[in-house]
Structure formats: C-alpha cells, structure tokens
Amino acid sequence: MNGQASVNGNAVPARFANCRIDQLTSLKTAQENSRTFHRLASGRGADDCLDAVLATNMVSVGLDVARLALMVMNGQPLTTAEYIQASSRVGRDEVPGLVFANYFRHQARSLSHYECFRSYHESFYRFVESTSVTPYTFQARSRALHAALVIALRHACPHLRDNRAAGQFDSRDQEVRAVVDALRRRCASAAGTERADDSVAHIDALVAQWHDEARRCEAERRQLKYHTPDREKNAERLLCSHDSTSRGLWRTLHSMRNVESAAEFKVHD
C-alpha cells in the first residue's frame, strides 16, 4: 500500500479520499448556507461533520464556531477591517487558531502586504478604515448620547467622578447645568437644523431620567453607581452593558460597531 487513493480520477493521499467538503457562497440559498453553518459546528465523528469549507468573504461576520482552528486566506481582502473580521473566525476555543495568508506574486496589493507582513500585523488595528455613520439619528442617540452625557459630567464635575458618585447627580446644581448647557449647544451645532431640536430634547430627557433615578435611590436608601459587576446585588447601576442581563438605567455599548439589534424575519406560505 502506498497510501494513495483516487478522487475523480486524480491520485490523492488516502487520508483525503473521504474528506467532506462544502462551500459558503452567495450563489447558494440561505437555507443551504444555514445547513452548512450547522454542519460546521458538528464535531469529528458526527455523521454530518465537515472537514473543510470553501467560502467567500461572507464568513467575515456571523460565523462563530468554536471548533474552527485553521484558515487559508486566498489573497489579501480589500479592507483591513474585513481581514481582521474574517481571520478572527478561527481560534475561538481553547485551541489556538492558525491562519495561512496566500498572496499572489503578480498582484501589487499582495506584494505590498508580503513585504510589510510583520510590521502590518503588529499594528494592523491602526489601519482599520473609518466607516460612515449618520450622527444624531434616533438610533445613534439612543445608543450613545447618554454615554456622552456621563463622560462630560464625570470629566467636568469633580464631585461626580467617583464610581459611587452617580447618586449625587442633581440637575439643579449650577456646575451640572453649565456642563449640560455646553453639551446641548455642541450637539445642536453639530446636528444641524434638521436634528438639533430632537438632540437637545433628548439630552433634557436624559438629565431628567438621571435626576429621578438618583432621587429614587436616595429615598430607598440604595446606592447608585455608574457601573458594578453583575454579581453585585447591593447597588443600583446607572449604566449596564448592552448585552447584560443585569438591570441598569441605561444600556450601553462598548463599541458603536453594532447599533441595530438583530431581528428575525419569517415568511409564511
């Protein structure tokens, strides 16, 4: 035995003869791609387990499978953001991920990345391209404006800086009012005439919510903090992580990458 087998008339090593391979592309239906995603999660030995998958850049988002540990990137993606997103699909479990970059010798982009490979990968987050955003829309404000208010007040008002000082907020305080007025003017000038009034009204509503929450905690003899660990039960939170199960006045993102929440869409016959 020489350890060879034949696939479609071509000799290949025997260990590859029974490889189960699929692909993830936009040419397949959503149902077909969904089944492939499901099969990727099946471990070795399972009847529907896959050994390898050929994929387009559609794997850059939405693929979170712990068992994936090896990736070959055929060519350099057009953007650094896509490169980081795609390559981070592997190594999400205890086993470290390994990524092979396959560059094209006659492509200027590939050659450039090959020649600067080490320096680029040591600091590729600085090369992430800026993305467009529509500021001061309702969705953007609802996810981030309260964070801007908290940041401005904690930086400008010494008595509100400590994590335990969230309960000391008083909208009638002159120092607080000065900071809030400055934030209102800044947002109004940046938002433009179309959204200025909505932005100012939103800030006023946030100030009122914070004031009411501080007074409620004071009346109930509860301490209001800016943030606390999920396991801490003896204090109220002004801010909580957007995906946290803990209660907080304002759910707050750690990144503005994802502003929209996911939604499920079903079509019935």
Backbone as CSV, one residue per row, in Angstrom:
resi,resn,N_x,N_y,N_z,CA_x,CA_y,CA_z,C_x,C_y,C_z
1,MET,0.846,-1.199,0.000,0.000,0.000,0.000,0.882,1.251,0.000
2,ASN,0.603,2.136,-0.877,1.412,3.350,-0.947,0.689,4.563,-0.381
3,GLY,-0.472,4.312,0.272,-1.188,5.425,0.904,-1.842,6.361,-0.075
4,GLN,-2.149,5.851,-1.313,-2.759,6.696,-2.323,-4.195,6.248,-2.584
5,ALA,-5.032,7.176,-2.979,-6.395,6.877,-3.385,-6.714,7.729,-4.597
6,SER,-7.859,7.504,-5.168,-8.230,8.237,-6.372,-9.534,8.967,-6.158
7,VAL,-9.576,10.264,-6.478,-10.786,11.080,-6.423,-10.962,11.728,-7.780
8,ASN,-12.061,11.408,-8.457,-12.326,11.930,-9.799,-11.187,11.638,-10.764
9,GLY,-10.593,10.482,-10.574,-9.527,10.078,-11.470,-8.172,10.611,-11.105
10,ASN,-8.070,11.427,-10.075,-6.794,12.012,-9.664,-6.308,11.347,-8.389
11,ALA,-5.017,11.048,-8.362,-4.439,10.406,-7.193,-4.255,11.419,-6.072
12,VAL,-4.759,11.069,-4.897,-4.608,11.920,-3.718,-4.243,11.034,-2.541
13,PRO,-3.611,11.592,-1.487,-3.323,10.778,-0.311,-4.595,10.149,0.234
14,ALA,-4.489,8.936,0.750,-5.658,8.197,1.214,-6.422,8.940,2.299
15,ARG,-5.702,9.704,3.141,-6.384,10.382,4.245,-7.311,11.492,3.758
16,PHE,-7.163,11.897,2.472,-8.033,12.936,1.928,-9.138,12.370,1.041
17,ALA,-9.132,11.068,0.844,-10.061,10.473,-0.118,-11.510,10.649,0.300
18,ASN,-11.786,10.613,1.596,-13.162,10.688,2.085,-13.479,12.017,2.764
19,CYS,-12.741,13.059,2.413,-12.984,14.372,3.015,-14.369,14.881,2.613
20,ARG,-15.066,15.426,3.581,-16.372,16.004,3.319,-16.216,17.521,3.229
21,ILE,-16.451,18.052,2.042,-16.197,19.459,1.753,-17.479,20.120,1.279
22,ASP,-17.692,21.345,1.735,-18.847,22.126,1.313,-18.377,23.542,1.022
23,GLN,-19.301,24.421,0.651,-18.939,25.800,0.372,-19.992,26.763,0.894
24,LEU,-19.534,27.966,1.215,-20.406,29.047,1.669,-20.253,30.210,0.691
25,THR,-21.238,30.403,-0.141,-21.201,31.480,-1.121,-22.600,32.050,-1.285
26,SER,-22.666,33.226,-1.885,-23.963,33.851,-2.147,-24.711,33.159,-3.275
27,LEU,-24.049,32.241,-3.974,-24.698,31.501,-5.041,-25.630,30.427,-4.492
28,LYS,-25.454,30.086,-3.218,-26.314,29.100,-2.575,-27.463,29.807,-1.864
29,THR,-28.514,29.099,-1.632,-29.666,29.696,-0.958,-29.372,29.891,0.522
30,ALA,-30.172,30.726,1.164,-29.997,30.968,2.592,-30.171,29.678,3.384
31,GLN,-31.092,28.828,2.960,-31.321,27.562,3.655,-30.112,26.640,3.528
32,GLU,-29.519,26.605,2.323,-28.333,25.763,2.114,-27.160,26.247,2.950
33,ASN,-26.949,27.565,2.976,-25.865,28.109,3.798,-26.118,27.883,5.279
34,SER,-27.380,27.959,5.691,-27.713,27.706,7.088,-27.372,26.272,7.476
35,ARG,-27.656,25.331,6.594,-27.318,23.931,6.874,-25.809,23.748,6.968
36,THR,-25.062,24.460,6.114,-23.595,24.366,6.156,-23.060,24.935,7.466
37,PHE,-23.610,26.072,7.912,-23.228,26.633,9.213,-23.467,25.615,10.322
38,HIS,-24.600,24.953,10.264,-24.926,23.957,11.285,-23.944,22.791,11.243
39,ARG,-23.586,22.351,10.053,-22.657,21.221,9.925,-21.255,21.583,10.409
40,LEU,-20.878,22.846,10.259,-19.553,23.273,10.728,-19.403,23.083,12.225
41,ALA,-20.493,23.186,12.943,-20.436,23.057,14.400,-20.390,21.606,14.856
42,SER,-20.650,20.662,13.944,-20.643,19.246,14.312,-19.207,18.754,14.470
43,GLY,-18.942,18.088,15.568,-17.590,17.637,15.865,-17.158,16.428,15.061
44,ARG,-15.889,16.121,15.167,-15.325,14.988,14.442,-16.035,13.697,14.860
45,GLY,-16.388,12.898,13.875,-17.082,11.653,14.151,-18.567,11.731,13.926
46,ALA,-19.116,12.944,13.901,-20.547,13.099,13.641,-20.842,12.801,12.173
47,ASP,-22.041,12.317,11.908,-22.399,11.926,10.546,-22.359,13.097,9.573
48,ASP,-22.702,14.296,10.053,-22.750,15.458,9.158,-21.548,16.379,9.309
49,CYS,-20.484,15.870,9.932,-19.282,16.693,10.157,-18.617,17.068,8.831
50,LEU,-18.125,18.297,8.747,-17.393,18.761,7.571,-15.904,18.833,7.881
51,ASP,-15.084,18.467,6.898,-13.634,18.535,7.070,-13.072,19.871,6.589
52,ALA,-13.709,20.452,5.583,-13.228,21.724,5.038,-14.374,22.436,4.353
53,VAL,-14.285,23.756,4.314,-15.306,24.571,3.667,-14.614,25.642,2.825
54,LEU,-15.054,25.757,1.589,-14.598,26.835,0.722,-15.588,27.984,0.879
55,ALA,-15.083,29.187,1.101,-16.007,30.286,1.418,-15.548,31.592,0.799
56,THR,-16.509,32.462,0.569,-16.224,33.826,0.146,-16.119,34.692,1.401
57,ASN,-16.087,36.015,1.204,-15.958,36.907,2.362,-17.226,36.973,3.199
58,MET,-18.237,36.178,2.867,-19.447,36.169,3.686,-19.185,35.598,5.077
59,VAL,-18.030,34.938,5.277,-17.713,34.408,6.609,-17.197,35.494,7.540
60,SER,-17.008,36.705,7.042,-16.436,37.770,7.862,-17.282,38.091,9.082
61,VAL,-18.571,37.899,8.976,-19.464,38.165,10.104,-20.446,37.010,10.256
62,GLY,-20.865,36.799,11.487,-21.923,35.837,11.741,-21.490,34.402,11.934
63,LEU,-20.216,34.092,11.706,-19.740,32.716,11.864,-18.988,32.603,13.184
64,ASP,-19.589,31.930,14.148,-18.997,31.789,15.476,-19.036,30.319,15.871
65,VAL,-18.056,29.555,15.384,-17.986,28.117,15.623,-16.693,27.813,16.368
66,ALA,-16.809,27.236,17.544,-15.651,27.034,18.414,-14.616,26.089,17.820
67,ARG,-15.046,25.097,17.030,-14.115,24.073,16.566,-13.241,24.523,15.400
68,LEU,-13.525,25.670,14.785,-12.717,26.126,13.663,-11.352,26.592,14.151
69,ALA,-10.301,26.032,13.548,-8.953,26.349,14.030,-7.959,26.613,12.912
70,LEU,-8.325,26.394,11.669,-7.390,26.574,10.559,-8.074,27.298,9.417
71,MET,-7.399,28.313,8.886,-7.954,29.071,7.763,-6.853,29.391,6.771
72,VAL,-7.178,29.282,5.498,-6.283,29.726,4.426,-6.965,30.901,3.743
73,MET,-6.332,32.054,3.771,-6.888,33.246,3.136,-6.233,33.396,1.772
74,ASN,-7.027,33.251,0.741,-6.516,33.274,-0.625,-6.534,34.706,-1.148
75,GLY,-5.447,35.406,-0.933,-5.371,36.805,-1.319,-5.714,37.725,-0.159
76,GLN,-5.247,38.955,-0.247,-5.494,39.934,0.809,-6.836,40.621,0.583
77,PRO,-7.750,40.592,1.580,-9.029,41.306,1.419,-8.821,42.781,1.132
78,LEU,-9.833,43.413,0.574,-9.709,44.803,0.157,-9.557,45.755,1.331
79,THR,-10.111,45.408,2.486,-10.019,46.302,3.643,-9.413,45.569,4.833
80,THR,-8.756,46.319,5.688,-8.176,45.738,6.901,-9.273,45.257,7.842
81,ALA,-10.369,45.990,7.900,-11.478,45.585,8.765,-11.993,44.205,8.372
82,GLU,-12.146,43.972,7.073,-12.616,42.666,6.604,-11.584,41.585,6.902
83,TYR,-10.303,41.926,6.758,-9.231,40.965,7.039,-9.263,40.524,8.499
84,ILE,-9.427,41.488,9.408,-9.482,41.169,10.830,-10.728,40.346,11.145
85,GLN,-11.855,40.755,10.589,-13.107,40.045,10.851,-13.043,38.610,10.338
86,ALA,-12.538,38.423,9.129,-12.506,37.082,8.540,-11.530,36.176,9.274
87,SER,-10.339,36.681,9.534,-9.313,35.842,10.169,-9.644,35.518,11.617
88,SER,-10.510,36.297,12.234,-10.866,36.040,13.637,-11.944,34.974,13.774
89,ARG,-12.348,34.368,12.669,-13.335,33.295,12.756,-12.750,32.019,13.337
90,VAL,-11.415,31.895,13.350,-10.776,30.695,13.879,-10.136,31.008,15.229
91,GLY,-9.882,29.948,16.008,-9.227,30.120,17.296,-10.125,30.671,18.368
92,ARG,-11.412,30.373,18.325,-12.352,30.918,19.299,-12.586,29.986,20.482
93,ASP,-11.856,28.893,20.519,-11.990,27.963,21.630,-10.638,27.822,22.305
94,GLU,-10.422,26.751,23.030,-9.162,26.542,23.737,-8.004,26.306,22.780
95,VAL,-8.301,25.771,21.591,-7.250,25.512,20.599,-6.950,26.799,19.841
96,PRO,-5.697,27.256,19.824,-5.362,28.482,19.094,-5.638,28.333,17.604
97,GLY,-5.997,29.428,16.972,-6.258,29.411,15.538,-4.985,29.650,14.746
98,LEU,-4.934,29.095,13.544,-3.785,29.249,12.652,-4.294,29.736,11.307
99,VAL,-3.732,30.852,10.823,-4.161,31.438,9.556,-2.984,31.492,8.599
100,PHE,-3.157,30.918,7.413,-2.162,30.999,6.349,-2.626,32.035,5.337
101,ALA,-1.772,33.008,5.053,-2.082,34.027,4.049,-1.420,33.634,2.736
102,ASN,-2.228,33.437,1.704,-1.727,33.040,0.389,-1.767,34.249,-0.531
103,TYR,-0.598,34.820,-0.803,-0.527,36.018,-1.633,-0.251,35.664,-3.091
104,PHE,-0.636,36.577,-4.001,-0.406,36.389,-5.437,0.836,37.169,-5.849
105,ARG,1.769,36.497,-6.443,3.070,37.114,-6.722,2.981,38.226,-7.759
106,HIS,1.978,38.230,-8.605,1.872,39.247,-9.651,0.852,40.335,-9.300
107,GLN,0.390,40.338,-8.069,-0.588,41.349,-7.644,0.091,42.355,-6.728
108,ALA,-0.001,43.631,-7.087,0.703,44.678,-6.331,0.255,44.704,-4.875
109,ARG,-1.040,44.529,-4.622,-1.543,44.573,-3.248,-0.957,43.437,-2.424
110,SER,-0.918,42.244,-2.998,-0.360,41.099,-2.288,1.124,41.308,-1.998
111,LEU,1.854,41.806,-2.971,3.282,42.037,-2.782,3.533,43.065,-1.684
112,SER,2.722,44.115,-1.662,2.883,45.141,-0.641,2.685,44.563,0.756
113,HIS,1.663,43.748,0.933,1.408,43.146,2.239,2.467,42.099,2.586
114,TYR,2.967,41.409,1.591,4.021,40.423,1.842,5.299,41.099,2.339
115,GLU,5.660,42.210,1.720,6.890,42.907,2.082,6.783,43.586,3.446
116,CYS,5.590,43.934,3.867,5.404,44.606,5.158,4.625,43.716,6.132
117,PHE,4.753,42.415,5.983,3.918,41.477,6.713,4.024,41.659,8.230
118,ARG,5.233,41.656,8.765,5.407,41.721,10.212,4.928,43.057,10.783
119,SER,5.380,44.156,10.197,5.002,45.467,10.734,3.495,45.704,10.621
120,TYR,2.892,45.222,9.542,1.445,45.381,9.365,0.675,44.615,10.428
121,HIS,1.074,43.379,10.683,0.330,42.558,11.639,0.603,42.950,13.090
122,GLU,1.708,43.607,13.345,1.983,44.065,14.698,1.147,45.279,15.068
123,SER,0.570,45.933,14.070,-0.210,47.148,14.370,-1.355,47.332,13.383
124,PHE,-1.987,46.226,12.953,-2.980,46.400,11.890,-4.260,47.087,12.351
125,TYR,-4.483,47.192,13.665,-5.683,47.900,14.107,-5.617,49.390,13.770
126,ARG,-4.427,49.929,13.637,-4.337,51.338,13.277,-4.696,51.571,11.808
127,PHE,-4.725,50.498,11.011,-5.049,50.623,9.592,-6.524,50.367,9.293
128,VAL,-7.319,50.119,10.335,-8.747,49.878,10.116,-9.388,51.132,9.537
129,GLU,-10.116,50.956,8.459,-10.703,52.086,7.757,-11.875,52.676,8.543
130,SER,-12.009,53.980,8.454,-13.144,54.628,9.092,-14.408,54.299,8.310
131,THR,-15.502,54.146,9.008,-16.773,53.833,8.362,-17.730,54.998,8.527
132,SER,-18.635,55.095,7.604,-19.590,56.201,7.640,-20.648,55.950,8.711
133,VAL,-21.156,57.002,9.278,-22.223,56.910,10.267,-23.102,58.146,10.134
134,THR,-24.373,57.986,10.354,-25.292,59.116,10.309,-25.505,59.592,11.736
135,PRO,-24.842,60.656,12.142,-24.923,61.090,13.543,-26.253,61.730,13.884
136,TYR,-26.588,61.643,15.149,-27.755,62.297,15.723,-29.092,61.753,15.197
137,THR,-29.065,60.601,14.563,-30.327,59.919,14.296,-30.838,59.339,15.614
138,PHE,-32.103,58.945,15.645,-32.667,58.420,16.884,-31.904,57.185,17.361
139,GLN,-31.591,56.269,16.438,-30.897,55.050,16.832,-29.512,55.343,17.391
140,ALA,-28.769,56.240,16.744,-27.432,56.587,17.238,-27.512,57.272,18.596
141,ARG,-28.469,58.202,18.756,-28.607,58.897,20.037,-29.006,57.940,21.149
142,SER,-29.935,57.035,20.863,-30.426,56.144,21.914,-29.349,55.184,22.399
143,ARG,-28.354,54.918,21.568,-27.289,54.016,21.978,-26.078,54.735,22.578
144,ALA,-25.892,56.020,22.269,-24.630,56.659,22.660,-24.738,58.002,23.354
145,LEU,-25.853,58.704,23.221,-25.914,60.064,23.761,-25.827,60.084,25.280
146,HIS,-26.429,59.117,25.943,-26.337,59.084,27.403,-24.896,58.872,27.868
147,ALA,-24.123,58.098,27.088,-22.718,57.893,27.434,-21.930,59.198,27.321
148,ALA,-22.238,59.991,26.287,-21.577,61.293,26.134,-21.910,62.203,27.309
149,LEU,-23.146,62.160,27.778,-23.556,62.982,28.927,-22.785,62.575,30.176
150,VAL,-22.688,61.288,30.430,-21.974,60.794,31.616,-20.491,61.160,31.538
151,ILE,-19.890,60.979,30.364,-18.465,61.290,30.195,-18.209,62.768,30.466
152,ALA,-19.035,63.633,29.881,-18.833,65.079,30.049,-18.942,65.487,31.512
153,LEU,-19.928,64.966,32.223,-20.132,65.358,33.616,-19.049,64.785,34.531
154,ARG,-18.612,63.572,34.295,-17.573,62.993,35.153,-16.233,63.686,34.950
155,HIS,-15.973,64.152,33.742,-14.720,64.870,33.491,-14.773,66.292,34.044
156,ALA,-15.925,66.930,33.964,-16.010,68.354,34.306,-16.392,68.616,35.753
157,CYS,-17.036,67.665,36.407,-17.514,67.881,37.772,-16.785,66.943,38.739
158,PRO,-15.878,67.457,39.525,-15.097,66.599,40.432,-15.952,65.760,41.377
159,HIS,-17.073,66.304,41.840,-17.874,65.567,42.819,-18.656,64.411,42.187
160,LEU,-18.619,64.296,40.854,-19.318,63.206,40.181,-18.371,62.166,39.583
161,ARG,-17.079,62.269,39.847,-16.111,61.395,39.174,-16.069,59.985,39.743
162,ASP,-16.201,59.845,41.033,-16.079,58.527,41.642,-17.213,57.619,41.178
163,ASN,-16.921,56.349,41.077,-17.928,55.387,40.630,-19.160,55.397,41.527
164,ARG,-18.977,55.720,42.795,-20.089,55.730,43.739,-20.824,57.067,43.767
165,ALA,-20.422,58.000,42.908,-20.987,59.352,42.959,-22.164,59.558,42.004
166,ALA,-22.581,58.509,41.301,-23.695,58.686,40.364,-24.956,59.154,41.074
167,GLY,-25.126,58.737,42.333,-26.306,59.124,43.089,-26.282,60.564,43.557
168,GLN,-25.148,61.251,43.421,-25.054,62.651,43.836,-25.477,63.610,42.724
169,PHE,-25.880,63.067,41.598,-26.289,63.914,40.482,-27.538,64.708,40.845
170,ASP,-27.496,66.013,40.555,-28.631,66.905,40.802,-28.709,67.865,39.622
171,SER,-29.760,67.788,38.861,-29.880,68.614,37.656,-29.968,70.103,37.980
172,ARG,-30.228,70.453,39.254,-30.334,71.862,39.637,-28.987,72.456,40.016
173,ASP,-27.980,71.629,40.160,-26.643,72.097,40.520,-26.095,72.993,39.406
174,GLN,-25.538,74.145,39.774,-25.066,75.110,38.778,-23.927,74.535,37.927
175,GLU,-23.026,73.797,38.553,-21.917,73.210,37.807,-22.435,72.183,36.798
176,VAL,-23.396,71.389,37.217,-24.008,70.405,36.320,-24.728,71.103,35.176
177,ARG,-25.482,72.132,35.484,-26.242,72.853,34.453,-25.313,73.469,33.420
178,ALA,-24.147,73.960,33.857,-23.203,74.558,32.915,-22.677,73.522,31.924
179,VAL,-22.376,72.336,32.433,-21.875,71.275,31.556,-22.972,70.811,30.598
180,VAL,-24.177,70.642,31.117,-25.294,70.199,30.280,-25.583,71.223,29.183
181,ASP,-25.548,72.514,29.540,-25.786,73.568,28.539,-24.718,73.531,27.454
182,ALA,-23.459,73.296,27.846,-22.380,73.214,26.864,-22.577,72.026,25.928
183,LEU,-23.012,70.901,26.488,-23.267,69.720,25.661,-24.445,69.958,24.722
184,ARG,-25.471,70.623,25.211,-26.628,70.912,24.371,-26.234,71.801,23.198
185,ARG,-25.437,72.840,23.470,-25.003,73.735,22.392,-24.131,72.995,21.380
186,ARG,-23.248,72.150,21.897,-22.350,71.425,20.988,-23.131,70.476,20.092
187,CYS,-24.059,69.752,20.655,-24.846,68.814,19.860,-25.739,69.556,18.863
188,ALA,-26.314,70.663,19.293,-27.191,71.432,18.406,-26.417,71.970,17.206
189,SER,-25.186,72.444,17.440,-24.399,72.996,16.337,-23.903,71.897,15.397
190,ALA,-23.648,70.715,15.929,-23.145,69.620,15.096,-24.259,68.874,14.382
191,ALA,-25.442,68.823,14.990,-26.532,68.041,14.409,-27.163,68.728,13.212
192,GLY,-27.046,70.041,13.130,-27.685,70.753,12.035,-29.145,71.036,12.353
193,THR,-29.756,71.853,11.526,-31.118,72.305,11.814,-32.118,71.162,11.811
194,GLU,-31.857,70.109,11.034,-32.830,69.033,10.899,-33.012,68.245,12.185
195,ARG,-31.893,68.037,12.949,-31.964,67.189,14.136,-31.603,67.929,15.426
196,ALA,-31.360,69.217,15.376,-30.909,69.963,16.553,-31.939,69.909,17.675
197,ASP,-33.196,70.185,17.369,-34.237,70.219,18.407,-34.409,68.847,19.049
198,ASP,-34.399,67.801,18.232,-34.549,66.445,18.768,-33.379,66.085,19.678
199,SER,-32.173,66.484,19.307,-30.987,66.166,20.103,-31.021,66.878,21.453
200,VAL,-31.396,68.165,21.446,-31.476,68.936,22.689,-32.563,68.361,23.591
201,ALA,-33.713,68.019,23.024,-34.794,67.432,23.816,-34.384,66.088,24.395
202,HIS,-33.603,65.335,23.639,-33.127,64.041,24.125,-32.196,64.223,25.319
203,ILE,-31.294,65.195,25.252,-30.391,65.461,26.378,-31.196,65.852,27.620
204,ASP,-32.190,66.715,27.435,-33.021,67.128,28.570,-33.735,65.921,29.190
205,ALA,-34.207,65.009,28.359,-34.892,63.824,28.873,-33.924,62.934,29.650
206,LEU,-32.688,62.810,29.169,-31.685,62.006,29.870,-31.336,62.619,31.226
207,VAL,-31.200,63.932,31.265,-30.904,64.617,32.526,-32.030,64.367,33.534
208,ALA,-33.268,64.457,33.072,-34.408,64.223,33.958,-34.442,62.780,34.452
209,GLN,-34.137,61.830,33.581,-34.113,60.424,33.990,-33.052,60.179,35.059
210,TRP,-31.875,60.726,34.857,-30.789,60.549,35.824,-31.173,61.179,37.162
211,HIS,-31.728,62.384,37.113,-32.137,63.075,38.346,-33.175,62.248,39.106
212,ASP,-34.171,61.744,38.387,-35.229,60.957,39.031,-34.681,59.661,39.618
213,GLU,-33.751,59.030,38.905,-33.169,57.778,39.400,-32.341,58.030,40.660
214,ALA,-31.584,59.128,40.674,-30.784,59.462,41.854,-31.683,59.734,43.063
215,ARG,-32.798,60.431,42.851,-33.714,60.727,43.957,-34.419,59.451,44.434
216,ARG,-34.750,58.565,43.509,-35.392,57.299,43.897,-34.455,56.469,44.773
217,CYS,-33.201,56.344,44.346,-32.226,55.572,45.128,-31.983,56.213,46.488
218,GLU,-31.992,57.538,46.521,-31.805,58.242,47.784,-32.965,57.955,48.729
219,ALA,-34.187,57.984,48.202,-35.362,57.732,49.035,-35.405,56.288,49.526
220,GLU,-34.932,55.369,48.712,-34.949,53.955,49.086,-33.670,53.513,49.789
221,ARG,-32.792,54.489,50.060,-31.514,54.220,50.715,-30.699,53.161,49.960
222,ARG,-30.706,53.315,48.643,-29.917,52.451,47.779,-28.798,53.282,47.161
223,GLN,-27.633,52.667,47.005,-26.507,53.380,46.410,-26.574,53.252,44.895
224,LEU,-26.431,54.372,44.209,-26.414,54.391,42.748,-24.982,54.562,42.270
225,LYS,-24.483,53.579,41.522,-23.132,53.628,40.971,-23.216,53.729,39.452
226,TYR,-22.118,54.184,38.843,-22.086,54.229,37.391,-22.130,52.817,36.812
227,HIS,-21.338,51.930,37.372,-21.340,50.542,36.913,-20.877,49.652,38.052
228,THR,-21.334,48.428,38.055,-20.920,47.442,39.050,-20.853,46.082,38.373
229,PRO,-20.110,45.133,38.929,-20.113,43.775,38.384,-21.511,43.163,38.471
230,ASP,-21.797,42.235,37.579,-23.126,41.613,37.564,-23.442,40.923,38.883
231,ARG,-22.406,40.440,39.556,-22.642,39.688,40.795,-22.980,40.586,41.976
232,GLU,-22.743,41.886,41.866,-23.029,42.799,42.976,-24.518,43.131,43.004
233,LYS,-25.149,42.819,44.119,-26.601,42.968,44.225,-27.038,44.109,45.138
234,ASN,-26.104,44.728,45.838,-26.483,45.724,46.849,-26.372,47.155,46.351
235,ALA,-26.329,47.349,45.033,-26.252,48.700,44.486,-27.012,48.761,43.169
236,GLU,-27.515,49.951,42.839,-28.182,50.185,41.562,-27.142,50.653,40.538
237,ARG,-27.408,50.377,39.287,-26.488,50.744,38.212,-27.085,51.852,37.357
238,LEU,-26.271,52.863,37.080,-26.696,53.865,36.108,-26.499,53.307,34.698
239,LEU,-25.365,52.621,34.494,-25.021,52.050,33.198,-24.875,50.540,33.323
240,CYS,-25.298,49.829,32.304,-25.048,48.391,32.246,-24.722,48.031,30.806
241,SER,-24.008,46.937,30.619,-23.637,46.513,29.275,-24.890,46.220,28.464
242,HIS,-24.817,46.508,27.180,-25.990,46.372,26.332,-26.500,44.940,26.282
243,ASP,-25.582,43.963,26.384,-25.983,42.558,26.312,-26.069,41.909,27.686
244,SER,-26.033,42.728,28.741,-26.058,42.183,30.091,-27.487,41.858,30.517
245,THR,-27.599,40.849,31.380,-28.909,40.502,31.939,-29.209,41.306,33.202
246,SER,-28.221,42.032,33.702,-28.405,42.831,34.906,-29.175,44.107,34.592
247,ARG,-29.859,44.612,35.599,-30.646,45.812,35.428,-29.775,47.059,35.524
248,GLY,-30.089,48.052,34.726,-29.419,49.335,34.765,-30.292,50.373,34.102
249,LEU,-30.105,51.645,34.443,-30.955,52.680,33.858,-30.727,52.771,32.356
250,TRP,-29.459,52.758,31.940,-29.145,52.915,30.517,-28.261,51.774,30.046
251,ARG,-28.737,51.054,29.041,-27.924,50.013,28.426,-26.903,50.674,27.505
252,THR,-25.643,50.263,27.630,-24.557,50.993,26.990,-23.671,50.052,26.188
253,LEU,-23.384,50.450,24.956,-22.492,49.670,24.093,-21.039,49.885,24.501
254,HIS,-20.212,48.871,24.272,-18.767,49.018,24.419,-18.149,49.469,23.096
255,SER,-18.908,49.395,22.032,-18.440,49.781,20.710,-19.645,50.248,19.904
256,MET,-19.422,51.177,18.975,-20.507,51.621,18.104,-20.558,50.801,16.816
257,ARG,-19.881,49.630,16.816,-19.917,48.772,15.639,-21.344,48.358,15.300
258,ASN,-22.042,47.891,16.312,-23.391,47.375,16.094,-24.398,48.285,16.762
259,VAL,-25.081,49.073,15.971,-26.081,49.976,16.509,-27.456,49.332,16.454
260,GLU,-27.716,48.585,15.392,-29.015,47.951,15.239,-29.027,46.592,15.934
261,SER,-30.132,46.260,16.546,-30.299,44.938,17.134,-30.770,43.976,16.050
262,ALA,-30.519,42.687,16.257,-30.907,41.691,15.287,-32.412,41.469,15.313
263,ALA,-32.959,41.126,14.173,-34.395,40.845,14.095,-34.602,39.596,13.252
264,GLU,-35.621,38.835,13.610,-35.933,37.616,12.887,-37.090,37.877,11.941
265,PHE,-36.955,37.418,10.714,-37.962,37.666,9.695,-38.448,36.323,9.162
266,LYS,-39.743,36.085,9.235,-40.322,34.835,8.763,-41.362,35.117,7.702
267,VAL,-41.382,34.271,6.686,-42.361,34.366,5.621,-43.197,33.090,5.648
268,HIS,-44.491,33.246,5.783,-45.400,32.101,5.828,-46.124,31.948,4.504
269,ASP,-46.272,30.743,4.072,-46.999,30.476,2.815,-48.491,30.770,2.995
